[in-house]
C-alpha cells in the first residue's frame, strides 16, 4: 500500500465559495468582481427578470466567476479553457498554493462594506492526484480510505461519499460544520489535433477528491460579518486536513 501523497501533489481543479444569504440580495450598485481583483471582467451578464448576475474574467492562471442568484452567491475559480490541452487534468496550482490565493481573495471580499448578510457559508474543492495507471489510482485511494474495503484488482467506477460533521472550533457558539467528501478514480484521454482530425493519445489516470465543507443549516442565527473570516479559515483548514490525512473522523 503506498504512503499518503504530500499535500502539494494534489492539484486544484476548482475552488468555490458559496454564501447563502437570509434574504434577497440586490444586484444594483455593486462591482464585487472588480473590487476584489482590481481588474475588469471579460464577461458581465444580467438576467433582470430572474435577478441573476454573472461576471467572468481572468484571475492569476485561471478564470474567476462570480454569480449572484436569489438566495445564493457563488465565487468559482478554475482553469481557463485551453483547446490545446484537451484531455489533460488542467489545474490552477497545488492544493496549498491555490487555496491560499483564493482564500486571500475571499477574505478581501468580506472586508467590503456592502457584503450581504450570511445564513450559511460553504467551501467547495475539486482536487486531482495524478497516478501512473488504474491500479495505482485505486491503491492510492485505499490509502486515503482505510475504513473502506476496495477490490483493487477487479473493481472499476469506484465512488465513495461520506459526511463527517464536527463542531466548529472558530469560536462561534453552537456552529456545526459538515465535512462532505467524495472520493473516486478518474481517467482522461489526450487528444492531438492533426490537421482537420483529432488523434487519440495516451490515457492518464488520477484520484479525484471533491469536498463540500459547509456550515450546518440548523445554525439558529446569521453568521456575523466579524465571524465570517474565522469560519472561512476553518473551512479551508478542514479541507486541507482531509486532502492530507484522508477520511478521518
VENBELBEL-V866205 format. One record per residue. N is the residue number from 1. RES is the residue in one small letter. SS is DSSP state (H for helix, E for strand, L for the rest). OMEGA is omega in degrees with one decimal (none if undefined). Layout:
n = [N;N]
res = [RES;RES]
ss = [SS;SS]
omega = [OMEGA;OMEGA]
//
This chain:
n = [1;2;3;4;5;6;7;8;9;10;11;12;13;14;15;16;17;18;19;20;21;22;23;24;25;26;27;28;29;30;31;32;33;34;35;36;37;38;39;40;41;42;43;44;45;46;47;48;49;50;51;52;53;54;55;56;57;58;59;60;61;62;63;64;65;66;67;68;69;70;71;72;73;74;75;76;77;78;79;80;81;82;83;84;85;86;87;88;89;90;91;92;93;94;95;96;97;98;99;100;101;102;103;104;105;106;107;108;109;110;111;112;113;114;115;116;117;118;119;120;121;122;123;124;125;126;127;128;129;130;131;132;133;134;135;136;137;138;139;140;141;142;143;144;145;146;147;148;149;150;151;152;153;154;155;156;157;158;159;160;161;162;163;164;165;166;167;168;169;170;171;172;173;174;175;176;177;178;179;180;181;182;183;184;185;186;187;188;189;190;191;192;193;194;195;196;197;198;199;200;201;202;203;204;205;206;207;208;209;210;211;212;213;214;215;216;217;218;219;220;221;222;223;224;225;226;227;228;229;230;231;232;233;234;235;236;237;238;239;240;241;242;243;244;245;246;247;248;249]
res = [x;x;x;x;x;x;x;x;x;x;x;x;x;x;x;x;x;x;x;x;x;x;x;x;x;x;x;x;x;x;x;x;x;x;x;x;x;x;x;x;x;x;x;x;x;x;x;x;x;x;x;x;x;x;x;x;x;x;x;x;x;x;x;x;x;x;x;x;x;x;x;x;x;x;x;x;x;x;x;x;x;x;x;x;x;x;x;x;x;x;x;x;x;x;x;x;x;x;x;x;x;x;x;x;x;x;x;x;x;x;x;x;x;x;x;x;x;x;x;x;x;x;x;x;x;x;x;x;x;x;x;x;x;x;x;x;x;x;x;x;x;x;x;x;x;x;x;x;x;x;x;x;x;x;x;x;x;x;x;x;x;x;x;x;x;x;x;x;x;x;x;x;x;x;x;x;x;x;x;x;x;x;x;x;x;x;x;x;x;x;x;x;x;x;x;x;x;x;x;x;x;x;x;x;x;x;x;x;x;x;x;x;x;x;x;x;x;x;x;x;x;x;x;x;x;x;x;x;x;x;x;x;x;x;x;x;x;x;x;x;x;x;x;x;x;x;x;x;x]
ss = [L;L;L;L;L;L;H;H;H;L;E;E;E;E;E;E;E;E;E;E;L;L;L;L;L;L;L;L;L;L;L;H;H;H;H;H;H;L;L;L;L;L;E;E;E;E;E;L;L;L;L;E;E;E;E;E;E;E;E;L;L;E;E;E;E;E;E;E;E;L;L;E;E;E;E;E;E;E;E;L;L;L;H;H;H;L;L;L;L;L;L;L;L;E;H;H;H;H;H;H;H;H;H;H;H;H;H;H;H;H;L;L;L;L;L;L;L;E;L;E;E;E;E;E;E;E;E;E;E;E;E;L;L;H;H;H;H;H;H;H;H;H;H;H;L;L;L;L;L;L;L;L;L;L;L;L;L;L;E;E;E;E;E;L;L;E;E;L;L;L;L;L;L;L;L;E;E;E;E;E;E;E;E;E;E;E;E;E;E;E;E;E;E;E;L;L;E;E;E;E;E;E;E;E;E;E;E;E;E;E;E;E;E;E;E;L;L;L;L;L;L;L;E;L;H;H;H;H;H;H;H;H;H;H;H;H;H;H;H;H;H;H;H;H;H;L;L;L;L]
omega = [-179.1;173.3;173.8;-177.1;173.6;-178.1;-179.9;178.5;174.5;178.4;-175.7;173.1;-176.5;170.6;-178.2;168.1;-179.2;174.8;173.6;-180.0;-179.8;-178.8;178.4;179.7;179.8;177.3;-177.4;169.1;176.5;178.2;-171.5;-178.2;179.8;-178.5;-176.1;-178.3;-175.1;-175.5;178.6;-178.7;177.3;-176.0;175.1;-177.7;-177.8;172.3;-171.3;-176.4;-179.2;-177.7;179.3;177.1;178.5;-179.5;-176.7;176.4;-179.4;172.9;-178.3;-178.7;-174.9;-178.5;-177.6;179.4;171.2;176.7;178.3;176.1;178.3;176.1;176.0;178.8;-176.9;165.1;-177.5;178.3;179.9;-178.2;170.8;-179.1;179.3;-177.1;-179.9;-178.0;179.1;-179.5;175.4;172.1;-178.2;-176.4;179.9;176.7;179.2;-176.8;-176.7;-177.6;-177.5;179.5;179.7;179.9;-178.0;179.2;177.9;-179.3;-178.7;176.0;176.1;178.7;179.7;-178.4;-178.5;-174.9;-172.0;176.5;-177.1;174.3;-173.3;172.2;177.0;-179.6;-177.0;173.6;176.2;-179.6;167.5;-176.4;-177.2;175.5;-177.0;179.1;-176.6;-179.7;-177.4;-177.8;179.4;179.7;179.3;176.6;179.6;176.9;179.9;179.1;179.4;-176.0;-174.5;-179.7;-177.0;177.4;-178.8;174.4;-172.5;-174.3;-166.4;-176.3;175.8;178.9;-177.7;175.9;-179.2;-178.6;179.7;172.7;178.3;-175.9;176.8;168.5;179.1;175.3;-177.1;-176.1;177.6;-175.1;175.5;-177.3;174.2;-177.5;172.3;179.1;-177.5;177.6;179.2;-174.7;178.3;174.4;-176.8;175.0;177.9;-178.1;179.1;176.8;177.2;178.5;177.2;-176.2;-177.6;-175.3;176.5;-179.1;178.8;-178.3;-174.5;174.9;177.6;-178.0;179.4;165.8;179.8;178.6;176.5;-177.0;169.0;-179.7;-170.8;176.4;-175.0;-178.5;-177.8;-179.8;-167.0;-177.9;175.9;171.2;-176.6;-176.1;-179.8;-179.3;-172.6;179.1;179.1;179.4;179.0;176.6;-179.5;177.9;177.5;-179.9;179.2;177.2;179.3;178.5;-179.1;179.7;180.0;-171.3;-178.1;-176.6;-179.0;-179.3;none]
//
